[in-house]
Amino acid sequence: MNEKKKGFWSEAIRVTKENDPAARTALEVFLTYPGVKALAAHRISHFLWRHNLKLLARMHSQFWRFWTQIEIHPGAEIAHGVFIDHGSGLVIGETAIVEKDVKLYHGVTLGGTGKDKGKRHPTIRQGALISAHSQLLGPIEVGENAKVGASAVVVTDVPPEVTVVGIPAKVVRVKGKKDVERITSLEEKREASYHSSHL
């Protein structure tokens, strides 16, 4: 079914019930899930932002930050079907892009480094999972169905279908398997990419 036809609320309820066994009913999700409320509020903030009502958009987003403990800049682009679990302390920066079926946990930061202009926040591709307290910094891309481990610090692109952990984050699994040869090859490419972008 087309994302626009399905609508924000039906997608929010679907993804919450699929990802949280504690979610029993649509009414419970609607009334008690701060991630759903923050994403619903963001739709209004983003609308205001795109219509050049930037101060109003920022004020609206800050109001909902107070109520949900989730800070989403009104400029961020977030698809329907994103799941925020718990969410306290989660921050999404202005130029971040978050695609459908992404899972974000509490304490995650999709932030900038302070040095970049233009696109300066991460892009998270469809189906990626970003675990609690992970810090993703700069205009990096996390590929489809990739996983970022808890408390990881990610400053370079993450290829699709891999798992990264640590500070700085390193590849430890490819498609769920510990393929040492592929992991080494991917890490060499990521390291070279990081150094070439910081010259």
N, C-alpha and C positions, 0 to 999 in steps of 0.2 A: 504494500500500500504506500502511496506517495506520502512523504513526510508532512507536506502542507495539509493534505487531506486529513491525515490522522490527527493532527493538532498537538499543541504543547501538553495539555493536561493528560490526554490519554497516553501519550508517550512517557510522560513523567511517572504516571502511575504504573504503567507496564514495566519500565526499567527498574523502578524501586521494588516492585514485587518479585521481579526476576532475580534481583541481586541481594535482597535482604529477607531472609526467612522470617524475621520478626514482623514484617509488614503483612498484616492480615487482611485489611480491607482498603478500598479506595478512599473512604472517608477518613480512616486513620492516617493514610499517607498525606492527604490534603491538609489535615488539621495539625499534624504533629511532626512533620519532617522538615527541618530547617533548610536542607539542601534544595528541596522542591520549592519552598517559599523564596529562597534567594534567587533561584533560576527564573521563577515567575516574575519577581521584581526586576530582575535584570532585563527582561524583555521590554519593560516600560522604560527603564533607564536608557537602554540602547536605542529605542525609538526616539527618545528626546535628543540623544546625542547625535543621531543621524540627521535630525531636523534642526541642527545648529542651536539647540537650547542647552548648551553645554553646562552652564552653571546649575540649571534646574536638574539636569541629568546627574551631576555630581552630588547635589544635595539629596536627591532621591536615593541614589546608591548608598550614601552615607547613613541615611535613615535606616535602610534595611541592613546595613552592616551592623548597626547597633542592636537590632532585633535578632539577627541570625548568627552573628559572629563570623560571617563569611563576607569577605571584601572582593567584589567584582567591579572592575572599572567599567563604566558605561560603554567605552569604546571596544571592549572585547567582543569577539564573534563566537557565539556558543550555539551549537546545533541543538535541535530537539533530541531527546533520548540520552542526555548526559546524566550520569548518576553521581551525586555527591553524598557520601556516607558520613554521617555525623557532621563534619564540615568545620567545626570550630577552628579558627586560625587559618583557614584556607584563603589564599590571596591569588587573584587572577589579574594580571596587568593589562594595560590599555590595548596593546597590539597583539595580544594572545588570540589564537584561534583554537577552538576545541570542537572536534568533530563528534558525530553521533556514536553512541554506545561506549564513550570513554567513561572510565570509573576514576573518580578523584576522592581521596580520603583526607581526613583532618590534618591540618598543619602543612598541607602542600602549598608551595609557592611557585607560581608561573611568573617569574619576575625578570627584570632587566638587570644589566650589569652596571648601568650608569654611564656607559661609554658610547652606546650605540644611538644613532638617529634613525628615524623612520621605523621600520619593523624591528622591534627590540625585545619582544617577548616570545616565548615558545609557541610552536604549532604542534598540537597533539592530534595525531591521525586516528581514524576510526578504530574502535575496539581496544585502544591502549588502556593499561591499568597503571595508575600512578599511586603508589602506596604512601602511607602516613608519613608526614614530616619530610617528604622528599623536596629538594630545592632544585628547580629547573631554571637556569639563568641564561638570558640572552636569546637571540633570534635562532634558536636551535629547532630541530624537528624530531619528534618522537614518532617512529613509523607505526603502521597499522599493526595492531595486536601485540605490540611490544609491552614489556612489563618493567617498571622501575621499582626497585626494592625500597623498603622503609628506610628513611633518613639518608637516602642517596643524594649526592650532589652531582647534578648533570650539567655539563658545560659544553658538550659536543653532541652532534646528532646521534640518535639511537636508531639503528636500522629496524625494519619491520621484523616481527616474529622473534625478537631476542629478549633476554632478561638481563638487566644491568643492576649492579649493586655496588655500594661502597662510596668512598670519598677519595678522589673523584670516581664517579661511576665507571665500572668496567663490565664488559660482556662476560657472563658466566654460563649462559645457556643460549642455544640456537634452536628454535622450534621445540623447546622443552628438553633438549638433550645437551649433554656436555661433550660437544664435538670440538676437541682441543685444536685441531688444525684450522677449522673455520673461525673459532673464537680468536685465535692468534692473528689470523688474516684480517678480521674485522677490527681488532684493536689497533693493529698497525695503521690501517686506513684512518681510523678515528683520531689517532695521535697525530698523523701527518696533517689531517684536516684542521685540527686545533692549532697546530704550530703555524700553518700557512695563513690562517685567519687572524693571527695575533702578531704578525711581523710589523 
